[in-house]
Amino acid sequence: MDYQFLQLDIQQQRATVWLNRGELHNAFNSQLIAELHHCFDALNNREDIRVVILAGRGKSFSAGADLNWMKQAGQASPEENQADALKLAKMLQRIATLKQPTIARVHGVALGGGMGLAAACDICIASDNAQFATSEVRLGLAPSTISPYVIRAIGARQAYRYFLTAERISAEQAEKLGLVHEVTTLEQLDCKIDELIQAILLGGPFAQHASKQLIDLVAGQSIDEQLLQRTAQHIAMLRQGTEAKQGLNAFLNKQRPEWTQATQQQGS
């Protein structure tokens, strides 16, 4: 598919999805939402892609929703309005449930839906000039569709403050809140992401997908007999799999597991 507002850059085992409305600080409209959903859906079906980076062209990661699009949606029928909002919710879910590890590369502003995109990714690395905000209340709105991912990242208590005040959050503060995993300079941003990618490529792809599912299974649950059974089933299933057998044999024989061989060949 040819994208109007995205650029897809695939190098070796990584895919970088660039939001490409730089002149509008990568604000998204219905077209960009549809393109993001399609792009991540396609990447989810690719076995050759091990990690996906979400980034923004221009001065900003994403300023959130295009206000003209939001205004038009509000003037539509209730059914059309809800269907439009559901497309945004489904796009965020598609990113959040991707089988591959995802990294948000954040610089400049990540406001409203832009902060939601960053929170929906597994890992968020930000430059020291990055600023975040759930700015919706200042427009008479609420951070509805992004709320599951932002609350997952910063917790309900902090969400009460920032959902209500819409304060700008510096990169340093976002790291303290748990939204950002690491802050670096803009010049070092790609180097830090490369370090993370190299660490990711050492892990088994199926195991990483299973680990993402495990977090959803365990987070917020009581440690009771049911959870013990489910986690025991989870590891038992993995131990019987081909990937685990290859990985354990490789470790015991002081060899590289199969999934790292492609990386080794590309780097040689």
N, C-alpha and C positions, 0 to 999 in steps of 0.2 A: 504494500500500500504506500502511495505517495502521501506524505503528511504535509499539511499546510503550516502548522504551528509547532511541529516537532522536528528534531534532527536525531536520527539514530546512528550512532557510531559504534561499530563492532570491531574490536581488535582482539585477536586470539580468543580467550575465554571470557572476556568481559564485554558488556554492552553498556554504553552511556546514552541515556535518553536525555536530550537537551530540550528544555522548554525554549521555544524560539519566537517569543513575542517581546523581544528585548526593549523595543520602543515603548511598550506598555508595561514594563517591569514584569513581564510574563504573567499578567493577569489572565485568568482563564474564563472562557465562554463555553457554550455548548459544544462547539466544534473541537476545542482543545480537550475538553473532558472526554469526548468520544474517541479522539485520537490516542489519548493516554490509555484508555481502557483497551482499545484494540492493540496497541503496541505491547502493553504488559501481558495481555492474553497470548499474543504470538510468542513473546519471549518465554512464557511459562511452558510452552510446548517444545522448546529447543533444548536438546540434550547437550549441545556444544557450548552453551552459555552457562558459566558457573557463578557469575556475580553481576548485578545490575546497579548502575549508578544513576541517580536522578539529579540533574543539574540544571542551571538556568543560564541562558545567554544574556549578555549585557550587564547592567549594573546590579541586578537583583536576582535572587532565586525565584521568588514569586510574590507579588503584591496581593495575591488572593483572587477573589472573583472580580470579573469585569463588571463595574457598577451599572453600565448600560444594559448588560445582559440580565443582571439581577432585577433591574427595574422592569424590563420587558416581561420577565418571568412572573413578577408580582402582578402584572396587569392581565395575565392569561387567566383562563378558567381555573377553578380550584383543582380539577382533575389534571389539567395540563401542567399547572404549577407543581403539584406533588410529583408527577411523573418526571419533570425536569430535575427536581431536587433528588429524586431517587437515582437518577443517572450519576450524579455527583457522588452519592453515597456508595453506589456499586463500584465506581471507579476507584475510590479510596480503598474499598474492601479488596479489589483486585490487586492493588499494590501491596496491601498488608498481608495477603495470603499467598503471594508469589512463592513458588517452591525454592527459587534461588535466594540467597542472601541479597538484601538491598541496602544501599548506602545513599543517604541524602547528602549532597555536596552543597552546603548553604553558604552564600555570601550575600551581602547587602540585606535587603528586607525579606522576611518570610512572614507575611501578615495574613490573618484570617485563614483562608483555604491554603495559603502557602505554608503556614505553620502546620496545618493538617497534613499536607504532603510530607513534610519533614518528619512528623510524628508517626505517620503510617509506615515509613521505612524502618527496617530493622536497626540500622545504625545511622546516627547523624553526626557528621563532622562539619564544624562551622569555622569560618574565618573570624578573626577578632573584630571585624567591622559589621558582623551580622547582627540584625535586630529582629526580634519576634514579637508578635502580639496576636491575641484573640480580640480583634478590633470591632467585632460585629455590633456590640451594644451601642457604639457611637453612631451607627447607621440605623438604629432602631431594630436590629436583628439579634440573633443569638447564634453561637457557634455550633449549630445543631449537628450537621453531618460529620464534622471533624471531631466532635466531642469524644467518641469512643477511643480515639487514638491519642488525643491530647491528655485526657484523664488517665489513660493507661500509662502515659509517659511521666506526668508530673503529680498524679494523685488528686483525689477529690478535694482535699483541703486547700491545696494551692490553686486548683481550678476555681474555687469560690472567689478568690481574690482576682485572678487575672481575667476570668470571664466577666466579672462585674466592673472592673476598673478599665479594662482595655489598655493598661499601661504597656509601654514599650519595654521589652525584656532584652537586656544586652546578652551577647554571646556568653560572657562569663557567668551571668545570673542563670541563663538557660542551662548551662552545664551543672550548676549547683542544684537546679530543680530536677534534673534528670532527663530533660528533653534532648540535650546535646551530650554526646559521649566525650568529645574532645574539641578544644579550641586551638587553632593555630593561626599563623599569619596567612594572609591571602596568597603570598608567594609560596608558602609551604603547604598549601591546602592539598594540591594534587599529590605531593610526595607522601603526605600522611595517608591519603586514601590508597596510594600504591602499596604502602606498608600493610595496610589492612587486607588488601586484596591478596597479597602474597601469603598472609596467614590463613585466609579463607581457603585458598587453593590447596593447602596442605590437608584439609579435612575431606572426608567422604561426602559427595553430593547428596546421596540418599540420607546419610546420617544427619546432615545439616537440615534437610527438609524435615526429617523426623524430630529434630531438636526444636525447630520452630513450632511444630505441632504440639510438642511436649509442653512448651511454655504456656500455650493456650489451654492445655489440659489441666495444668497444675495451678496457674496463677489465681490467687484469691480463694482457693478451695481449702476446706478444712482437711487436716491430715488425719483422715479416718480410714477405716478398713476398706471402704470403696476406693479411695484414692490409692492406697497401697496396692490393691489388686490391679488397678489400671496402670500404675507405673511399672509394676512387675511384668504385666503383659506387654507393655511397650518395649522394655529392654529384652525380654525373651524373644519377641518377634525380630528385633534387630540382630540378636546373636545368631539366629538361624539363617540370616540373609547372606547372599553372596558377597556383598561389600564388606561386611564385618569379618567374614572368613578370610577374605583377601587381606584386609587390613591387619588382622591379628597374626596371620602367617608371615606377612611382610615384616612386621615389627620383630617377631621372634627370630626371623632369619636375617635381621639387619639389612633389609631391602626396602626399596621405595614401593608403596602400594600403587596399583595400576592407575588410580585417578590422578597421581602426581606426574605420571610419565609424560603426558601431553605438555604440561607446564615445563618440565625439564627439557624436552625436545625443542620447545619454542624459545627457551632462553639460551640454548646452546648455539 
